[in-house]
Amino acid sequence: MDQLEQELAEELGFKKVFALCGQTYPRAWDHRIVSRLTDVAVAIHKAATDIRLLQSWGEVEEPYEKTQVGSSAMPYKRNPMRCERLCGLARHLMTIAPGLAHLAANQWMERTLDDSAQRRVALPGAFLALDAMLVTARNVFSGLVVHDRVRERRIHEYLPFMAAEELLMEGVSRGGHRQQLHERIREHAWKAREEILEGKENPLRSLIEADDMLGEVAASLPPWDADRFTGRAAEQTLRYLDEVADRLPTPEEDHLTELKV
């Protein structure tokens, strides 16, 4: 019997069989398999959510077809419909694994028949949902559009607020009172914010340079270049691409590019 089982498994393309199995395999494996699919869905949902946020600010856009309609009510809109679809499918997929956990936990003795209906819907549904997500994600990630001028404008607008933290640390290192420095920076930051809301340039740098307490500290610091405030982000990203992403297995043929979404 064991030999027959092993030979049948090999004929079907499986290298292993369950070490202990009666009428059915342990239903906990359903939960384990769909949990792995859920891990992929979580990652795709996070990426799609970030793209949706960045598109709302105008920094990036998912690919668009020439005749694509962004909104049936507002012709000028270009909604991130593919990323919205990814998030919707991911949320659906993420709800399946908990149900399969309950199914496995509530089996009576070796097996009860109340698992059949749920498994027939849940298992193929999970794979089909992830399949649709992968096709759509391939389309979004390969055709993503980055608007550098918008990105640079937003950095220029908000960089002074981020750079103020460096100003605070430098002032304290020179013997300044942290709470007094913090309050002075906060006052200038709120005033600068009001100017921005009125459509004006961010005046925070000039306000700080004109301040009798902060001006000298600001003058001693290097220019507020955005690259100085990204830490190790660029280095870590390039290393990840070289050491992880580029070493992932890739199929000989990428059929996902041929599919319409």
C-alpha positions in Angstrom: 0.0 0.0 0.0 2.8 2.4 0.9 4.6 1.6 -2.4 1.4 2.2 -4.4 0.9 5.5 -2.6 4.4 6.6 -3.4 4.3 5.6 -7.0 1.0 7.3 -7.5 2.3 10.5 -6.0 5.3 10.4 -8.3 3.1 9.9 -11.3 1.2 13.0 -10.3 4.4 15.0 -9.9 4.7 14.9 -6.0 7.9 14.0 -4.3 6.4 13.5 -0.9 3.3 12.0 0.7 1.7 12.6 4.1 3.5 10.6 6.8 0.2 9.9 8.5 -3.0 10.1 6.6 -6.4 8.3 6.9 -9.5 9.0 4.9 -8.4 12.6 4.2 -5.3 14.7 4.6 -5.2 17.0 7.7 -7.4 20.0 6.9 -4.8 22.3 8.7 -2.9 22.1 5.4 -5.7 24.0 3.7 -5.1 26.8 6.1 -1.4 26.7 5.7 -1.6 26.8 1.9 -4.0 29.7 1.8 -2.0 31.5 4.4 1.0 31.5 2.0 -1.3 33.0 -0.7 -2.4 35.5 1.9 1.2 36.6 2.5 1.4 37.5 -1.2 -1.9 39.3 -1.1 -0.8 41.4 1.9 2.4 42.6 0.1 0.4 43.5 -3.1 -2.2 45.3 -1.1 0.4 47.4 0.7 2.1 48.3 -2.6 -1.2 49.1 -4.3 -2.3 51.3 -1.3 1.0 53.3 -1.5 0.5 53.8 -5.3 -3.0 55.0 -4.7 -1.8 57.5 -2.1 1.0 58.7 -4.4 -1.4 59.0 -7.3 -3.7 61.2 -5.2 -0.8 63.6 -4.7 0.1 63.4 -8.4 3.6 61.9 -7.9 2.9 58.6 -9.8 0.2 57.1 -11.9 -0.7 53.5 -12.8 -0.7 52.8 -16.6 -3.7 54.1 -18.6 -5.2 53.0 -21.9 -6.0 55.8 -24.4 -9.7 55.1 -24.3 -9.9 54.3 -20.6 -12.5 56.1 -18.6 -11.4 57.1 -15.1 -14.8 58.1 -13.8 -18.3 57.8 -15.3 -19.4 61.0 -13.6 -16.2 63.1 -13.9 -14.5 62.7 -17.3 -11.3 64.5 -16.1 -10.5 62.0 -13.4 -7.9 59.2 -13.7 -8.7 56.9 -10.8 -6.2 54.2 -9.9 -8.7 51.5 -10.8 -6.2 48.7 -11.2 -4.8 49.3 -7.7 -8.3 49.6 -6.3 -9.0 46.3 -7.8 -5.9 44.8 -6.3 -6.9 46.1 -2.8 -10.4 44.7 -3.2 -9.2 41.2 -4.3 -6.5 41.2 -1.6 -9.1 42.0 1.1 -11.2 39.1 -0.1 -8.3 36.7 -0.1 -7.3 37.7 3.4 -10.7 36.7 4.7 -10.4 33.1 3.4 -7.6 31.7 5.6 -9.4 32.5 9.0 -12.4 30.5 7.7 -10.2 27.5 6.9 -8.6 27.7 10.3 -12.1 27.3 11.9 -12.8 24.5 9.4 -9.7 22.6 10.5 -10.2 23.3 14.2 -13.8 22.0 14.1 -13.2 18.7 12.4 -14.7 15.8 14.5 -12.3 13.0 15.1 -10.9 11.9 11.8 -13.2 13.9 9.6 -16.7 15.3 9.3 -18.5 16.1 6.1 -19.2 19.7 7.0 -15.9 20.7 5.4 -16.8 19.9 1.8 -18.9 22.9 0.8 -16.6 25.4 2.3 -13.4 23.9 0.8 -14.9 23.7 -2.7 -15.6 27.5 -2.6 -12.6 28.7 -0.5 -9.6 26.8 -2.1 -10.3 27.5 -5.8 -11.5 31.0 -4.9 -8.2 31.8 -3.2 -6.1 30.7 -6.1 -8.3 32.4 -8.6 -8.2 35.7 -6.6 -4.4 35.6 -6.4 -4.1 34.8 -10.1 -6.1 37.8 -11.0 -4.1 39.9 -8.6 -0.7 38.8 -10.1 -1.9 39.6 -13.6 -3.1 43.0 -12.6 0.0 43.7 -10.4 2.3 42.8 -13.3 0.5 45.4 -15.5 0.7 48.1 -12.9 4.3 47.6 -11.8 5.7 47.3 -15.3 3.9 50.4 -16.6 4.1 52.7 -13.5 4.5 56.4 -14.4 6.6 58.6 -12.1 6.1 62.4 -12.4 9.5 63.7 -11.3 8.5 67.4 -11.4 5.6 66.9 -9.1 7.7 64.8 -6.7 10.5 67.5 -6.7 8.0 70.2 -6.0 6.5 68.4 -3.1 10.0 67.7 -1.7 10.9 71.4 -2.1 7.7 72.4 -0.3 8.0 70.0 2.7 11.8 69.6 3.1 12.2 72.6 5.5 9.8 70.9 7.9 11.8 67.7 7.9 15.1 69.6 8.1 13.9 71.4 11.2 14.7 68.3 13.3 18.4 68.6 12.4 18.2 72.2 13.5 16.8 71.2 16.8 19.5 68.5 17.4 22.3 70.9 16.4 20.9 73.6 18.7 20.8 71.3 21.7 24.4 70.1 21.0 25.5 73.7 21.2 24.0 73.9 24.7 20.6 75.3 23.8 17.5 74.6 25.9 15.6 71.9 24.0 12.2 73.0 25.0 12.8 76.6 24.1 14.3 75.7 20.7 11.4 73.3 20.0 8.8 76.0 20.8 10.6 78.6 18.6 10.8 76.1 15.7 7.1 75.1 16.2 6.0 78.8 16.0 7.9 79.3 12.8 6.6 76.0 11.3 3.0 76.8 12.0 3.4 80.3 10.4 5.0 78.7 7.4 2.2 76.2 7.1 -0.3 79.0 7.0 1.6 80.6 4.2 1.6 77.3 2.2 -2.2 77.0 2.7 -2.5 80.4 1.1 -0.6 79.2 -2.0 2.7 80.8 -1.1 6.2 79.4 -1.0 7.4 77.7 2.2 9.1 80.5 4.2 10.4 78.3 7.0 14.0 78.6 6.1 14.0 82.4 5.9 12.0 82.6 9.1 14.6 80.5 10.9 17.6 82.3 9.4 16.1 85.7 10.6 15.5 84.3 14.1 17.9 85.7 16.8 18.1 82.3 18.5 18.1 79.9 15.5 19.8 81.9 12.7 23.3 81.2 13.8 22.6 77.5 14.2 21.0 77.3 10.7 23.9 79.1 9.1 26.4 76.5 10.5 24.5 73.6 8.8 25.0 72.4 5.2 22.4 73.3 2.6 19.0 71.6 3.0 19.5 69.0 0.3 16.9 66.3 0.2 19.6 63.6 -0.2 20.9 64.4 3.2 17.7 63.3 4.9 17.1 59.9 3.3 19.6 58.1 5.5 20.6 54.7 4.1 17.4 54.3 2.0 19.2 54.5 -1.4 22.0 52.1 -0.3 19.6 49.6 1.2 17.3 49.7 -1.9 20.2 49.1 -4.3 21.6 46.3 -2.1 18.1 44.6 -1.9 17.8 44.8 -5.7 21.2 43.2 -6.2 21.2 40.6 -3.4 17.5 39.6 -3.3 15.4 40.8 -6.2 17.8 40.0 -9.0 18.4 36.5 -7.6 14.8 35.4 -7.5 13.8 32.7 -10.0 12.2 33.9 -13.2 10.1 31.9 -15.6 11.5 31.2 -19.1 8.4 32.9 -20.6 6.4 35.7 -19.0 2.8 35.0 -20.1 1.4 37.6 -17.7 2.4 40.4 -20.1 0.1 39.0 -22.8 -3.0 39.1 -20.7 -5.4 42.1 -20.6 -6.5 43.6 -17.4 
